Amino acid sequence: MINYVPRKNSNVLLLTSYHSKLKQGFKRPNIINDYNLGKGCVDSRDARIEDFSCKRKTNRYIMLMLYFIVEVCINNGFLLMRHQQSYQKTKKCFMRELSAQLVKQHIEMRYQNEKIHAQTKHAFIHYRLPQNHKCYRYQL
């Protein structure tokens, strides 16, 4: 355990099993330097997630965790798709395609149900996402 005081009235307690004891004469412990090296990735991920957030105001902690997991999964999926050479769509378009693929089977199953109202069936047809919509960032 390391007790580090970067400025007056500011105390930082650090616990590590990787780093050795703090060497006297250095301004900052090695653990803080290692933390700062990896902090940029977390900040850039948070910035990418905040662009299109699915968070909602809620008092239930478990829902906040679910929203965070969904956002991280969408972000990771977009990064994997973007690394493919042929994928040039925006994140907004990726999110539209992903949501359409996730609900497509459920909508088709509901559409075949004979007991639903005609207005609901017309809404399925009217609000259906087009199959070949153009969301390309660059026109080819």
MOHUQUI-V883690 format. One record per residue. N is the residue number from 1. RES is the residue in three letters. PHI is phi as a letter, one per 30 degrees, with the letter a starting at -180 (999 if undefined). PSI is psi in degrees with one decimal (NA if undefined). BURIAL is 1 if it has 16 or more other C-alpha atoms within 10 Angstrom, else 0. Layout:
BEGIN
N_RES_PHI_PSI_BURIAL, N_RES_PHI_PSI_BURIAL
END
This chain:
BEGIN
1_MET_999_134.0_0, 2_ILE_b_133.4_0, 3_ASN_c_116.6_0, 4_TYR_b_130.4_1, 5_VAL_c_96.7_0, 6_PRO_d_-31.9_0, 7_ARG_a_171.4_0, 8_LYS_d_138.6_0, 9_ASN_i_24.4_0, 10_SER_b_117.9_0, 11_ASN_b_130.8_0, 12_VAL_b_122.3_0, 13_LEU_c_129.1_0, 14_LEU_b_135.9_0, 15_LEU_b_124.9_0, 16_THR_b_150.3_0, 17_SER_c_-3.3_0, 18_TYR_c_-41.9_0, 19_HIS_d_151.4_0, 20_SER_d_-172.7_0, 21_LYS_d_155.4_0, 22_LEU_d_128.9_0, 23_LYS_d_136.1_0, 24_GLN_d_145.2_0, 25_GLY_j_-12.5_0, 26_PHE_c_147.6_0, 27_LYS_d_-43.5_0, 28_ARG_b_142.1_0, 29_PRO_d_157.5_1, 30_ASN_d_-31.6_0, 31_ILE_d_-35.6_1, 32_ILE_d_-39.5_0, 33_ASN_d_-41.7_0, 34_ASP_d_-38.4_0, 35_TYR_d_-43.9_0, 36_ASN_d_-28.4_0, 37_LEU_d_-38.4_0, 38_GLY_c_-7.5_0, 39_LYS_d_-28.4_0, 40_GLY_d_-35.8_0, 41_CYS_d_-40.3_0, 42_VAL_d_-41.3_0, 43_ASP_d_-41.0_0, 44_SER_d_-36.2_0, 45_ARG_d_-43.7_0, 46_ASP_d_-38.0_0, 47_ALA_d_-39.7_0, 48_ARG_d_-35.5_0, 49_ILE_d_-36.5_1, 50_GLU_d_-18.1_0, 51_ASP_e_-50.6_0, 52_PHE_b_91.4_0, 53_SER_c_144.0_0, 54_CYS_c_12.7_0, 55_LYS_d_145.2_0, 56_ARG_b_155.0_0, 57_LYS_d_121.2_0, 58_THR_a_153.6_0, 59_ASN_c_-3.9_0, 60_ARG_c_122.5_0, 61_TYR_d_-37.0_0, 62_ILE_d_-32.9_0, 63_MET_d_-37.1_0, 64_LEU_d_-40.4_0, 65_MET_d_-41.6_0, 66_LEU_d_-45.1_0, 67_TYR_d_-41.5_0, 68_PHE_d_-42.7_1, 69_ILE_d_-41.7_0, 70_VAL_d_-43.8_0, 71_GLU_d_-42.7_1, 72_VAL_d_-39.6_1, 73_CYS_d_-41.2_0, 74_ILE_d_-43.5_1, 75_ASN_d_-44.2_1, 76_ASN_d_-40.3_0, 77_GLY_d_-40.5_0, 78_PHE_d_-41.0_1, 79_LEU_d_-39.5_0, 80_LEU_d_-41.6_0, 81_MET_d_-35.2_1, 82_ARG_d_-28.8_1, 83_HIS_d_-12.3_0, 84_GLN_d_139.0_0, 85_GLN_d_-32.9_0, 86_SER_d_-5.8_0, 87_TYR_c_113.5_0, 88_GLN_b_23.2_1, 89_LYS_d_161.3_1, 90_THR_d_168.8_0, 91_LYS_d_-35.5_1, 92_LYS_d_-42.3_0, 93_CYS_d_-39.9_1, 94_PHE_d_-42.2_1, 95_MET_d_-37.5_1, 96_ARG_d_-46.0_0, 97_GLU_d_-42.1_1, 98_LEU_d_-45.5_0, 99_SER_d_-37.4_0, 100_ALA_d_-40.1_1, 101_GLN_d_-34.6_0, 102_LEU_d_-32.7_0, 103_VAL_c_-5.6_0, 104_LYS_e_-48.1_0, 105_GLN_d_-39.3_0, 106_HIS_d_-41.0_0, 107_ILE_d_-42.4_0, 108_GLU_d_-39.4_0, 109_MET_d_-41.6_0, 110_ARG_d_-34.5_0, 111_TYR_d_-31.8_1, 112_GLN_d_-11.7_0, 113_ASN_d_127.2_0, 114_GLU_d_-15.0_0, 115_LYS_d_-6.2_0, 116_ILE_d_157.2_0, 117_HIS_d_156.2_0, 118_ALA_d_-34.2_0, 119_GLN_d_-37.7_0, 120_THR_d_-40.8_0, 121_LYS_d_-40.9_1, 122_HIS_d_-34.8_0, 123_ALA_d_-37.2_0, 124_PHE_e_-41.1_0, 125_ILE_d_-42.7_0, 126_HIS_d_-42.4_0, 127_TYR_c_9.3_0, 128_ARG_d_138.1_0, 129_LEU_d_136.2_0, 130_PRO_d_148.5_0, 131_GLN_d_-39.9_0, 132_ASN_c_52.4_0, 133_HIS_d_149.6_0, 134_LYS_c_109.2_0, 135_CYS_b_28.7_1, 136_TYR_d_139.8_0, 137_ARG_d_-40.2_0, 138_TYR_c_133.3_0, 139_GLN_d_129.5_0, 140_LEU_c_NA_0
END
